[in-house]
Amino acid sequence: MILLGVGWNFLFIGGTTLLTEAYRPSERAKTQAAHDFLMFGAVSLASFSAGGLLNTWGWRSVNLTALPFLALALMAVLGLAARR
């Protein structure tokens, strides 16, 4: 679990750096703010939704709800790998 946390932090910092470097200096602050708002908003929504699902229908429903998002991420990774 420790390595997972360390890896997550390295990827988060690296991704944030790449995001800000992709825009002009005048756009960087707004882009960073929009990114943080959307990301942390999604995290809080997912946390509350998972808590409600777990409380109402159990752990299986939480896992089944995550499957479509996992499938989308897998398709994106496979699509990017096919382009290389």
PyMOL Python script that loads the backbone (N, CA, C, O; Angstrom):
from pymol import cmd

cmd.read_pdbstr("""\
ATOM      1  N   MET A   1       0.820  -1.197   0.000  1.00  0.00           N
ATOM      2  CA  MET A   1       0.000   0.000   0.000  1.00  0.00           C
ATOM      3  C   MET A   1       0.862   1.260   0.000  1.00  0.00           C
ATOM      4  O   MET A   1       0.503   2.276  -0.595  1.00  0.00           O
ATOM      5  N   ILE A   2       1.986   1.177   0.667  1.00  0.00           N
ATOM      6  CA  ILE A   2       2.868   2.348   0.702  1.00  0.00           C
ATOM      7  C   ILE A   2       3.367   2.668  -0.699  1.00  0.00           C
ATOM      8  O   ILE A   2       3.381   3.827  -1.114  1.00  0.00           O
ATOM      9  N   LEU A   3       3.779   1.618  -1.432  1.00  0.00           N
ATOM     10  CA  LEU A   3       4.272   1.837  -2.794  1.00  0.00           C
ATOM     11  C   LEU A   3       3.171   2.357  -3.709  1.00  0.00           C
ATOM     12  O   LEU A   3       3.432   3.157  -4.607  1.00  0.00           O
ATOM     13  N   LEU A   4       1.953   1.909  -3.486  1.00  0.00           N
ATOM     14  CA  LEU A   4       0.833   2.422  -4.269  1.00  0.00           C
ATOM     15  C   LEU A   4       0.651   3.914  -4.029  1.00  0.00           C
ATOM     16  O   LEU A   4       0.432   4.674  -4.973  1.00  0.00           O
ATOM     17  N   GLY A   5       0.738   4.333  -2.784  1.00  0.00           N
ATOM     18  CA  GLY A   5       0.621   5.754  -2.459  1.00  0.00           C
ATOM     19  C   GLY A   5       1.748   6.582  -3.040  1.00  0.00           C
ATOM     20  O   GLY A   5       1.523   7.679  -3.550  1.00  0.00           O
ATOM     21  N   VAL A   6       2.967   6.053  -2.961  1.00  0.00           N
ATOM     22  CA  VAL A   6       4.114   6.772  -3.520  1.00  0.00           C
ATOM     23  C   VAL A   6       3.971   6.885  -5.034  1.00  0.00           C
ATOM     24  O   VAL A   6       4.198   7.953  -5.605  1.00  0.00           O
ATOM     25  N   GLY A   7       3.595   5.784  -5.685  1.00  0.00           N
ATOM     26  CA  GLY A   7       3.396   5.810  -7.136  1.00  0.00           C
ATOM     27  C   GLY A   7       2.298   6.779  -7.542  1.00  0.00           C
ATOM     28  O   GLY A   7       2.441   7.512  -8.520  1.00  0.00           O
ATOM     29  N   TRP A   8       1.205   6.782  -6.793  1.00  0.00           N
ATOM     30  CA  TRP A   8       0.109   7.708  -7.078  1.00  0.00           C
ATOM     31  C   TRP A   8       0.592   9.152  -7.008  1.00  0.00           C
ATOM     32  O   TRP A   8       0.278   9.959  -7.883  1.00  0.00           O
ATOM     33  N   ASN A   9       1.338   9.470  -5.987  1.00  0.00           N
ATOM     34  CA  ASN A   9       1.822  10.844  -5.825  1.00  0.00           C
ATOM     35  C   ASN A   9       2.775  11.253  -6.934  1.00  0.00           C
ATOM     36  O   ASN A   9       2.694  12.375  -7.433  1.00  0.00           O
ATOM     37  N   PHE A  10       3.677  10.360  -7.330  1.00  0.00           N
ATOM     38  CA  PHE A  10       4.583  10.682  -8.436  1.00  0.00           C
ATOM     39  C   PHE A  10       3.807  10.920  -9.729  1.00  0.00           C
ATOM     40  O   PHE A  10       4.098  11.864 -10.463  1.00  0.00           O
ATOM     41  N   LEU A  11       2.821  10.068 -10.010  1.00  0.00           N
ATOM     42  CA  LEU A  11       2.029  10.234 -11.232  1.00  0.00           C
ATOM     43  C   LEU A  11       1.171  11.491 -11.180  1.00  0.00           C
ATOM     44  O   LEU A  11       1.000  12.169 -12.193  1.00  0.00           O
ATOM     45  N   PHE A  12       0.640  11.802 -10.022  1.00  0.00           N
ATOM     46  CA  PHE A  12      -0.179  13.002  -9.885  1.00  0.00           C
ATOM     47  C   PHE A  12       0.652  14.255 -10.124  1.00  0.00           C
ATOM     48  O   PHE A  12       0.226  15.156 -10.846  1.00  0.00           O
ATOM     49  N   ILE A  13       1.816  14.313  -9.529  1.00  0.00           N
ATOM     50  CA  ILE A  13       2.693  15.474  -9.713  1.00  0.00           C
ATOM     51  C   ILE A  13       3.159  15.570 -11.158  1.00  0.00           C
ATOM     52  O   ILE A  13       3.177  16.658 -11.735  1.00  0.00           O
ATOM     53  N   GLY A  14       3.538  14.439 -11.745  1.00  0.00           N
ATOM     54  CA  GLY A  14       3.972  14.439 -13.141  1.00  0.00           C
ATOM     55  C   GLY A  14       2.869  14.867 -14.089  1.00  0.00           C
ATOM     56  O   GLY A  14       3.107  15.652 -15.007  1.00  0.00           O
ATOM     57  N   GLY A  15       1.665  14.359 -13.876  1.00  0.00           N
ATOM     58  CA  GLY A  15       0.539  14.737 -14.724  1.00  0.00           C
ATOM     59  C   GLY A  15       0.173  16.200 -14.585  1.00  0.00           C
ATOM     60  O   GLY A  15      -0.148  16.862 -15.573  1.00  0.00           O
ATOM     61  N   THR A  16       0.219  16.702 -13.376  1.00  0.00           N
ATOM     62  CA  THR A  16      -0.071  18.116 -13.149  1.00  0.00           C
ATOM     63  C   THR A  16       0.967  18.997 -13.835  1.00  0.00           C
ATOM     64  O   THR A  16       0.627  20.030 -14.411  1.00  0.00           O
ATOM     65  N   THR A  17       2.216  18.594 -13.775  1.00  0.00           N
ATOM     66  CA  THR A  17       3.280  19.350 -14.440  1.00  0.00           C
ATOM     67  C   THR A  17       3.083  19.344 -15.947  1.00  0.00           C
ATOM     68  O   THR A  17       3.217  20.384 -16.592  1.00  0.00           O
ATOM     69  N   LEU A  18       2.768  18.187 -16.517  1.00  0.00           N
ATOM     70  CA  LEU A  18       2.528  18.110 -17.958  1.00  0.00           C
ATOM     71  C   LEU A  18       1.332  18.961 -18.368  1.00  0.00           C
ATOM     72  O   LEU A  18       1.350  19.601 -19.419  1.00  0.00           O
ATOM     73  N   LEU A  19       0.303  18.966 -17.545  1.00  0.00           N
ATOM     74  CA  LEU A  19      -0.883  19.767 -17.854  1.00  0.00           C
ATOM     75  C   LEU A  19      -0.549  21.246 -17.923  1.00  0.00           C
ATOM     76  O   LEU A  19      -0.951  21.929 -18.865  1.00  0.00           O
ATOM     77  N   THR A  20       0.169  21.739 -16.956  1.00  0.00           N
ATOM     78  CA  THR A  20       0.471  23.172 -16.940  1.00  0.00           C
ATOM     79  C   THR A  20       1.460  23.561 -18.030  1.00  0.00           C
ATOM     80  O   THR A  20       1.426  24.692 -18.513  1.00  0.00           O
ATOM     81  N   GLU A  21       2.334  22.651 -18.425  1.00  0.00           N
ATOM     82  CA  GLU A  21       3.296  22.966 -19.486  1.00  0.00           C
ATOM     83  C   GLU A  21       2.664  22.968 -20.870  1.00  0.00           C
ATOM     84  O   GLU A  21       3.249  23.501 -21.813  1.00  0.00           O
ATOM     85  N   ALA A  22       1.489  22.385 -21.007  1.00  0.00           N
ATOM     86  CA  ALA A  22       0.837  22.293 -22.309  1.00  0.00           C
ATOM     87  C   ALA A  22       0.126  23.588 -22.703  1.00  0.00           C
ATOM     88  O   ALA A  22      -0.347  23.705 -23.834  1.00  0.00           O
ATOM     89  N   TYR A  23       0.043  24.542 -21.812  1.00  0.00           N
ATOM     90  CA  TYR A  23      -0.672  25.790 -22.077  1.00  0.00           C
ATOM     91  C   TYR A  23       0.265  26.980 -21.984  1.00  0.00           C
ATOM     92  O   TYR A  23       1.348  26.904 -21.404  1.00  0.00           O
ATOM     93  N   ARG A  24      -0.182  28.083 -22.572  1.00  0.00           N
ATOM     94  CA  ARG A  24       0.592  29.328 -22.476  1.00  0.00           C
ATOM     95  C   ARG A  24       0.610  29.810 -21.028  1.00  0.00           C
ATOM     96  O   ARG A  24      -0.296  29.500 -20.255  1.00  0.00           O
ATOM     97  N   PRO A  25       1.644  30.569 -20.664  1.00  0.00           N
ATOM     98  CA  PRO A  25       1.730  31.047 -19.272  1.00  0.00           C
ATOM     99  C   PRO A  25       0.482  31.798 -18.807  1.00  0.00           C
ATOM    100  O   PRO A  25       0.113  31.713 -17.636  1.00  0.00           O
ATOM    101  N   SER A  26      -0.161  32.521 -19.701  1.00  0.00           N
ATOM    102  CA  SER A  26      -1.356  33.269 -19.301  1.00  0.00           C
ATOM    103  C   SER A  26      -2.553  32.357 -19.036  1.00  0.00           C
ATOM    104  O   SER A  26      -3.494  32.762 -18.354  1.00  0.00           O
ATOM    105  N   GLU A  27      -2.532  31.130 -19.565  1.00  0.00           N
ATOM    106  CA  GLU A  27      -3.647  30.195 -19.404  1.00  0.00           C
ATOM    107  C   GLU A  27      -3.421  29.178 -18.289  1.00  0.00           C
ATOM    108  O   GLU A  27      -4.352  28.478 -17.893  1.00  0.00           O
ATOM    109  N   ARG A  28      -2.213  29.093 -17.787  1.00  0.00           N
ATOM    110  CA  ARG A  28      -1.862  28.017 -16.854  1.00  0.00           C
ATOM    111  C   ARG A  28      -2.661  28.037 -15.563  1.00  0.00           C
ATOM    112  O   ARG A  28      -3.112  26.986 -15.107  1.00  0.00           O
ATOM    113  N   ALA A  29      -2.846  29.188 -14.972  1.00  0.00           N
ATOM    114  CA  ALA A  29      -3.558  29.253 -13.688  1.00  0.00           C
ATOM    115  C   ALA A  29      -5.018  28.835 -13.849  1.00  0.00           C
ATOM    116  O   ALA A  29      -5.547  28.091 -13.023  1.00  0.00           O
ATOM    117  N   LYS A  30      -5.670  29.312 -14.913  1.00  0.00           N
ATOM    118  CA  LYS A  30      -7.073  28.938 -15.132  1.00  0.00           C
ATOM    119  C   LYS A  30      -7.204  27.451 -15.450  1.00  0.00           C
ATOM    120  O   LYS A  30      -8.136  26.788 -14.994  1.00  0.00           O
ATOM    121  N   THR A  31      -6.264  26.936 -16.234  1.00  0.00           N
ATOM    122  CA  THR A  31      -6.294  25.518 -16.571  1.00  0.00           C
ATOM    123  C   THR A  31      -6.092  24.664 -15.330  1.00  0.00           C
ATOM    124  O   THR A  31      -6.795  23.673 -15.133  1.00  0.00           O
ATOM    125  N   GLN A  32      -5.147  25.039 -14.506  1.00  0.00           N
ATOM    126  CA  GLN A  32      -4.889  24.300 -13.271  1.00  0.00           C
ATOM    127  C   GLN A  32      -6.104  24.357 -12.346  1.00  0.00           C
ATOM    128  O   GLN A  32      -6.467  23.354 -11.731  1.00  0.00           O
ATOM    129  N   ALA A  33      -6.723  25.511 -12.250  1.00  0.00           N
ATOM    130  CA  ALA A  33      -7.908  25.654 -11.395  1.00  0.00           C
ATOM    131  C   ALA A  33      -9.061  24.797 -11.905  1.00  0.00           C
ATOM    132  O   ALA A  33      -9.737  24.133 -11.120  1.00  0.00           O
ATOM    133  N   ALA A  34      -9.288  24.810 -13.221  1.00  0.00           N
ATOM    134  CA  ALA A  34     -10.365  24.000 -13.796  1.00  0.00           C
ATOM    135  C   ALA A  34     -10.086  22.514 -13.590  1.00  0.00           C
ATOM    136  O   ALA A  34     -10.989  21.751 -13.244  1.00  0.00           O
ATOM    137  N   HIS A  35      -8.859  22.112 -13.799  1.00  0.00           N
ATOM    138  CA  HIS A  35      -8.472  20.714 -13.598  1.00  0.00           C
ATOM    139  C   HIS A  35      -8.705  20.285 -12.154  1.00  0.00           C
ATOM    140  O   HIS A  35      -9.312  19.244 -11.903  1.00  0.00           O
ATOM    141  N   ASP A  36      -8.230  21.076 -11.219  1.00  0.00           N
ATOM    142  CA  ASP A  36      -8.389  20.727  -9.805  1.00  0.00           C
ATOM    143  C   ASP A  36      -9.856  20.686  -9.400  1.00  0.00           C
ATOM    144  O   ASP A  36     -10.274  19.802  -8.652  1.00  0.00           O
ATOM    145  N   PHE A  37     -10.636  21.644  -9.893  1.00  0.00           N
ATOM    146  CA  PHE A  37     -12.059  21.670  -9.566  1.00  0.00           C
ATOM    147  C   PHE A  37     -12.758  20.411 -10.079  1.00  0.00           C
ATOM    148  O   PHE A  37     -13.513  19.773  -9.346  1.00  0.00           O
ATOM    149  N   LEU A  38     -12.503  20.059 -11.334  1.00  0.00           N
ATOM    150  CA  LEU A  38     -13.149  18.879 -11.909  1.00  0.00           C
ATOM    151  C   LEU A  38     -12.672  17.590 -11.240  1.00  0.00           C
ATOM    152  O   LEU A  38     -13.478  16.706 -10.947  1.00  0.00           O
ATOM    153  N   MET A  39     -11.383  17.483 -11.003  1.00  0.00           N
ATOM    154  CA  MET A  39     -10.842  16.264 -10.423  1.00  0.00           C
ATOM    155  C   MET A  39     -11.334  16.058  -8.993  1.00  0.00           C
ATOM    156  O   MET A  39     -11.835  14.984  -8.661  1.00  0.00           O
ATOM    157  N   PHE A  40     -11.197  17.067  -8.151  1.00  0.00           N
ATOM    158  CA  PHE A  40     -11.607  16.900  -6.758  1.00  0.00           C
ATOM    159  C   PHE A  40     -13.128  16.855  -6.622  1.00  0.00           C
ATOM    160  O   PHE A  40     -13.643  16.230  -5.695  1.00  0.00           O
ATOM    161  N   GLY A  41     -13.846  17.501  -7.525  1.00  0.00           N
ATOM    162  CA  GLY A  41     -15.298  17.361  -7.549  1.00  0.00           C
ATOM    163  C   GLY A  41     -15.713  15.936  -7.873  1.00  0.00           C
ATOM    164  O   GLY A  41     -16.620  15.386  -7.248  1.00  0.00           O
ATOM    165  N   ALA A  42     -15.040  15.338  -8.858  1.00  0.00           N
ATOM    166  CA  ALA A  42     -15.333  13.950  -9.217  1.00  0.00           C
ATOM    167  C   ALA A  42     -14.973  12.997  -8.083  1.00  0.00           C
ATOM    168  O   ALA A  42     -15.696  12.034  -7.826  1.00  0.00           O
ATOM    169  N   VAL A  43     -13.871  13.258  -7.412  1.00  0.00           N
ATOM    170  CA  VAL A  43     -13.461  12.411  -6.284  1.00  0.00           C
ATOM    171  C   VAL A  43     -14.492  12.481  -5.160  1.00  0.00           C
ATOM    172  O   VAL A  43     -14.862  11.454  -4.593  1.00  0.00           O
ATOM    173  N   SER A  44     -14.952  13.681  -4.841  1.00  0.00           N
ATOM    174  CA  SER A  44     -15.936  13.795  -3.758  1.00  0.00           C
ATOM    175  C   SER A  44     -17.269  13.176  -4.154  1.00  0.00           C
ATOM    176  O   SER A  44     -17.914  12.526  -3.332  1.00  0.00           O
ATOM    177  N   LEU A  45     -17.691  13.365  -5.400  1.00  0.00           N
ATOM    178  CA  LEU A  45     -18.932  12.751  -5.866  1.00  0.00           C
ATOM    179  C   LEU A  45     -18.827  11.228  -5.830  1.00  0.00           C
ATOM    180  O   LEU A  45     -19.756  10.552  -5.388  1.00  0.00           O
ATOM    181  N   ALA A  46     -17.706  10.690  -6.290  1.00  0.00           N
ATOM    182  CA  ALA A  46     -17.520   9.237  -6.275  1.00  0.00           C
ATOM    183  C   ALA A  46     -17.489   8.694  -4.847  1.00  0.00           C
ATOM    184  O   ALA A  46     -18.030   7.620  -4.584  1.00  0.00           O
ATOM    185  N   SER A  47     -16.871   9.413  -3.938  1.00  0.00           N
ATOM    186  CA  SER A  47     -16.805   8.954  -2.547  1.00  0.00           C
ATOM    187  C   SER A  47     -18.189   8.895  -1.918  1.00  0.00           C
ATOM    188  O   SER A  47     -18.549   7.904  -1.282  1.00  0.00           O
ATOM    189  N   PHE A  48     -18.958   9.953  -2.097  1.00  0.00           N
ATOM    190  CA  PHE A  48     -20.309   9.958  -1.527  1.00  0.00           C
ATOM    191  C   PHE A  48     -21.205   8.930  -2.208  1.00  0.00           C
ATOM    192  O   PHE A  48     -22.014   8.277  -1.547  1.00  0.00           O
ATOM    193  N   SER A  49     -21.068   8.783  -3.511  1.00  0.00           N
ATOM    194  CA  SER A  49     -21.874   7.792  -4.231  1.00  0.00           C
ATOM    195  C   SER A  49     -21.527   6.379  -3.783  1.00  0.00           C
ATOM    196  O   SER A  49     -22.417   5.556  -3.568  1.00  0.00           O
ATOM    197  N   ALA A  50     -20.246   6.100  -3.645  1.00  0.00           N
ATOM    198  CA  ALA A  50     -19.832   4.768  -3.206  1.00  0.00           C
ATOM    199  C   ALA A  50     -20.338   4.483  -1.798  1.00  0.00           C
ATOM    200  O   ALA A  50     -20.760   3.365  -1.502  1.00  0.00           O
ATOM    201  N   GLY A  51     -20.297   5.483  -0.934  1.00  0.00           N
ATOM    202  CA  GLY A  51     -20.817   5.290   0.418  1.00  0.00           C
ATOM    203  C   GLY A  51     -22.302   4.980   0.418  1.00  0.00           C
ATOM    204  O   GLY A  51     -22.757   4.099   1.149  1.00  0.00           O
ATOM    205  N   GLY A  52     -23.057   5.696  -0.395  1.00  0.00           N
ATOM    206  CA  GLY A  52     -24.488   5.430  -0.495  1.00  0.00           C
ATOM    207  C   GLY A  52     -24.784   4.059  -1.081  1.00  0.00           C
ATOM    208  O   GLY A  52     -25.652   3.338  -0.589  1.00  0.00           O
ATOM    209  N   LEU A  53     -24.054   3.702  -2.140  1.00  0.00           N
ATOM    210  CA  LEU A  53     -24.239   2.377  -2.735  1.00  0.00           C
ATOM    211  C   LEU A  53     -23.899   1.273  -1.742  1.00  0.00           C
ATOM    212  O   LEU A  53     -24.638   0.298  -1.609  1.00  0.00           O
ATOM    213  N   LEU A  54     -22.796   1.431  -1.058  1.00  0.00           N
ATOM    214  CA  LEU A  54     -22.366   0.419  -0.096  1.00  0.00           C
ATOM    215  C   LEU A  54     -23.382   0.277   1.030  1.00  0.00           C
ATOM    216  O   LEU A  54     -23.692  -0.838   1.448  1.00  0.00           O
ATOM    217  N   ASN A  55     -23.888   1.369   1.511  1.00  0.00           N
ATOM    218  CA  ASN A  55     -24.852   1.336   2.608  1.00  0.00           C
ATOM    219  C   ASN A  55     -26.181   0.732   2.170  1.00  0.00           C
ATOM    220  O   ASN A  55     -26.816   0.002   2.931  1.00  0.00           O
ATOM    221  N   THR A  56     -26.602   1.034   0.946  1.00  0.00           N
ATOM    222  CA  THR A  56     -27.910   0.590   0.482  1.00  0.00           C
ATOM    223  C   THR A  56     -27.897  -0.820  -0.103  1.00  0.00           C
ATOM    224  O   THR A  56     -28.721  -1.657   0.265  1.00  0.00           O
ATOM    225  N   TRP A  57     -26.949  -1.084  -1.026  1.00  0.00           N
ATOM    226  CA  TRP A  57     -26.973  -2.345  -1.766  1.00  0.00           C
ATOM    227  C   TRP A  57     -25.767  -3.242  -1.553  1.00  0.00           C
ATOM    228  O   TRP A  57     -25.747  -4.356  -2.077  1.00  0.00           O
ATOM    229  N   GLY A  58     -24.780  -2.813  -0.820  1.00  0.00           N
ATOM    230  CA  GLY A  58     -23.643  -3.680  -0.514  1.00  0.00           C
ATOM    231  C   GLY A  58     -22.439  -3.472  -1.421  1.00  0.00           C
ATOM    232  O   GLY A  58     -22.454  -2.684  -2.367  1.00  0.00           O
ATOM    233  N   TRP A  59     -21.402  -4.218  -1.082  1.00  0.00           N
ATOM    234  CA  TRP A  59     -20.110  -4.073  -1.745  1.00  0.00           C
ATOM    235  C   TRP A  59     -20.164  -4.473  -3.217  1.00  0.00           C
ATOM    236  O   TRP A  59     -19.487  -3.869  -4.049  1.00  0.00           O
ATOM    237  N   ARG A  60     -20.952  -5.472  -3.540  1.00  0.00           N
ATOM    238  CA  ARG A  60     -21.053  -5.944  -4.929  1.00  0.00           C
ATOM    239  C   ARG A  60     -21.537  -4.829  -5.851  1.00  0.00           C
ATOM    240  O   ARG A  60     -21.038  -4.698  -6.968  1.00  0.00           O
ATOM    241  N   SER A  61     -22.489  -4.032  -5.409  1.00  0.00           N
ATOM    242  CA  SER A  61     -23.004  -2.943  -6.247  1.00  0.00           C
ATOM    243  C   SER A  61     -21.940  -1.878  -6.501  1.00  0.00           C
ATOM    244  O   SER A  61     -21.900  -1.289  -7.581  1.00  0.00           O
ATOM    245  N   VAL A  62     -21.079  -1.629  -5.516  1.00  0.00           N
ATOM    246  CA  VAL A  62     -19.991  -0.664  -5.710  1.00  0.00           C
ATOM    247  C   VAL A  62     -19.055  -1.166  -6.802  1.00  0.00           C
ATOM    248  O   VAL A  62     -18.665  -0.405  -7.687  1.00  0.00           O
ATOM    249  N   ASN A  63     -18.695  -2.442  -6.742  1.00  0.00           N
ATOM    250  CA  ASN A  63     -17.808  -3.020  -7.751  1.00  0.00           C
ATOM    251  C   ASN A  63     -18.456  -3.045  -9.130  1.00  0.00           C
ATOM    252  O   ASN A  63     -17.796  -2.745 -10.124  1.00  0.00           O
ATOM    253  N   LEU A  64     -19.722  -3.395  -9.204  1.00  0.00           N
ATOM    254  CA  LEU A  64     -20.402  -3.434 -10.503  1.00  0.00           C
ATOM    255  C   LEU A  64     -20.553  -2.037 -11.103  1.00  0.00           C
ATOM    256  O   LEU A  64     -20.504  -1.878 -12.322  1.00  0.00           O
ATOM    257  N   THR A  65     -20.734  -1.039 -10.266  1.00  0.00           N
ATOM    258  CA  THR A  65     -20.841   0.334 -10.749  1.00  0.00           C
ATOM    259  C   THR A  65     -19.510   0.818 -11.314  1.00  0.00           C
ATOM    260  O   THR A  65     -19.487   1.632 -12.237  1.00  0.00           O
ATOM    261  N   ALA A  66     -18.417   0.330 -10.775  1.00  0.00           N
ATOM    262  CA  ALA A  66     -17.088   0.746 -11.246  1.00  0.00           C
ATOM    263  C   ALA A  66     -16.702   0.085 -12.563  1.00  0.00           C
ATOM    264  O   ALA A  66     -15.817   0.589 -13.256  1.00  0.00           O
ATOM    265  N   LEU A  67     -17.332  -1.017 -12.928  1.00  0.00           N
ATOM    266  CA  LEU A  67     -16.943  -1.746 -14.138  1.00  0.00           C
ATOM    267  C   LEU A  67     -17.018  -0.923 -15.427  1.00  0.00           C
ATOM    268  O   LEU A  67     -16.075  -0.985 -16.215  1.00  0.00           O
ATOM    269  N   PRO A  68     -18.080  -0.160 -15.688  1.00  0.00           N
ATOM    270  CA  PRO A  68     -18.095   0.628 -16.932  1.00  0.00           C
ATOM    271  C   PRO A  68     -16.955   1.643 -17.010  1.00  0.00           C
ATOM    272  O   PRO A  68     -16.398   1.865 -18.085  1.00  0.00           O
ATOM    273  N   PHE A  69     -16.609   2.250 -15.896  1.00  0.00           N
ATOM    274  CA  PHE A  69     -15.502   3.209 -15.887  1.00  0.00           C
ATOM    275  C   PHE A  69     -14.172   2.499 -16.124  1.00  0.00           C
ATOM    276  O   PHE A  69     -13.291   3.026 -16.804  1.00  0.00           O
ATOM    277  N   LEU A  70     -14.035   1.314 -15.565  1.00  0.00           N
ATOM    278  CA  LEU A  70     -12.838   0.514 -15.794  1.00  0.00           C
ATOM    279  C   LEU A  70     -12.744   0.110 -17.265  1.00  0.00           C
ATOM    280  O   LEU A  70     -11.659   0.133 -17.846  1.00  0.00           O
ATOM    281  N   ALA A  71     -13.867  -0.255 -17.862  1.00  0.00           N
ATOM    282  CA  ALA A  71     -13.875  -0.623 -19.282  1.00  0.00           C
ATOM    283  C   ALA A  71     -13.489   0.566 -20.162  1.00  0.00           C
ATOM    284  O   ALA A  71     -12.747   0.400 -21.130  1.00  0.00           O
ATOM    285  N   LEU A  72     -13.980   1.755 -19.840  1.00  0.00           N
ATOM    286  CA  LEU A  72     -13.601   2.953 -20.604  1.00  0.00           C
ATOM    287  C   LEU A  72     -12.107   3.232 -20.494  1.00  0.00           C
ATOM    288  O   LEU A  72     -11.459   3.562 -21.487  1.00  0.00           O
ATOM    289  N   ALA A  73     -11.568   3.101 -19.305  1.00  0.00           N
ATOM    290  CA  ALA A  73     -10.131   3.323 -19.117  1.00  0.00           C
ATOM    291  C   ALA A  73      -9.321   2.285 -19.885  1.00  0.00           C
ATOM    292  O   ALA A  73      -8.298   2.619 -20.483  1.00  0.00           O
ATOM    293  N   LEU A  74      -9.765   1.038 -19.876  1.00  0.00           N
ATOM    294  CA  LEU A  74      -9.071  -0.016 -20.610  1.00  0.00           C
ATOM    295  C   LEU A  74      -9.104   0.250 -22.108  1.00  0.00           C
ATOM    296  O   LEU A  74      -8.096   0.070 -22.790  1.00  0.00           O
ATOM    297  N   MET A  75     -10.248   0.675 -22.626  1.00  0.00           N
ATOM    298  CA  MET A  75     -10.344   0.994 -24.056  1.00  0.00           C
ATOM    299  C   MET A  75      -9.439   2.158 -24.425  1.00  0.00           C
ATOM    300  O   MET A  75      -8.827   2.154 -25.493  1.00  0.00           O
ATOM    301  N   ALA A  76      -9.349   3.150 -23.557  1.00  0.00           N
ATOM    302  CA  ALA A  76      -8.468   4.290 -23.825  1.00  0.00           C
ATOM    303  C   ALA A  76      -7.008   3.856 -23.862  1.00  0.00           C
ATOM    304  O   ALA A  76      -6.253   4.279 -24.737  1.00  0.00           O
ATOM    305  N   VAL A  77      -6.615   3.020 -22.924  1.00  0.00           N
ATOM    306  CA  VAL A  77      -5.228   2.540 -22.892  1.00  0.00           C
ATOM    307  C   VAL A  77      -4.928   1.686 -24.119  1.00  0.00           C
ATOM    308  O   VAL A  77      -3.872   1.835 -24.734  1.00  0.00           O
ATOM    309  N   LEU A  78      -5.840   0.799 -24.476  1.00  0.00           N
ATOM    310  CA  LEU A  78      -5.624  -0.040 -25.658  1.00  0.00           C
ATOM    311  C   LEU A  78      -5.598   0.793 -26.934  1.00  0.00           C
ATOM    312  O   LEU A  78      -4.817   0.514 -27.844  1.00  0.00           O
ATOM    313  N   GLY A  79      -6.446   1.812 -27.004  1.00  0.00           N
ATOM    314  CA  GLY A  79      -6.442   2.696 -28.170  1.00  0.00           C
ATOM    315  C   GLY A  79      -5.141   3.462 -28.300  1.00  0.00           C
ATOM    316  O   GLY A  79      -4.614   3.606 -29.403  1.00  0.00           O
ATOM    317  N   LEU A  80      -4.621   3.951 -27.195  1.00  0.00           N
ATOM    318  CA  LEU A  80      -3.336   4.655 -27.226  1.00  0.00           C
ATOM    319  C   LEU A  80      -2.190   3.709 -27.569  1.00  0.00           C
ATOM    320  O   LEU A  80      -1.260   4.088 -28.282  1.00  0.00           O
ATOM    321  N   ALA A  81      -2.256   2.489 -27.067  1.00  0.00           N
ATOM    322  CA  ALA A  81      -1.205   1.509 -27.368  1.00  0.00           C
ATOM    323  C   ALA A  81      -1.230   1.119 -28.842  1.00  0.00           C
ATOM    324  O   ALA A  81      -0.180   0.874 -29.436  1.00  0.00           O
ATOM    325  N   ALA A  82      -2.420   1.059 -29.437  1.00  0.00           N
ATOM    326  CA  ALA A  82      -2.530   0.697 -30.852  1.00  0.00           C
ATOM    327  C   ALA A  82      -1.964   1.785 -31.756  1.00  0.00           C
ATOM    328  O   ALA A  82      -1.481   1.482 -32.848  1.00  0.00           O
ATOM    329  N   ARG A  83      -2.012   3.033 -31.330  1.00  0.00           N
ATOM    330  CA  ARG A  83      -1.470   4.137 -32.132  1.00  0.00           C
ATOM    331  C   ARG A  83       0.045   4.111 -32.201  1.00  0.00           C
ATOM    332  O   ARG A  83       0.633   4.634 -33.148  1.00  0.00           O
ATOM    333  N   ARG A  84       0.670   3.518 -31.224  1.00  0.00           N
ATOM    334  CA  ARG A  84       2.142   3.483 -31.194  1.00  0.00           C
ATOM    335  C   ARG A  84       2.584   2.394 -32.069  1.00  0.00           C
ATOM    336  O   ARG A  84       3.784   2.164 -32.210  1.00  0.00           O
TER     337      ARG A  84
END
""", "prot")
cmd.dss("prot")
cmd.show_as("cartoon", "prot")
cmd.util.cbc("prot")
cmd.orient("prot")
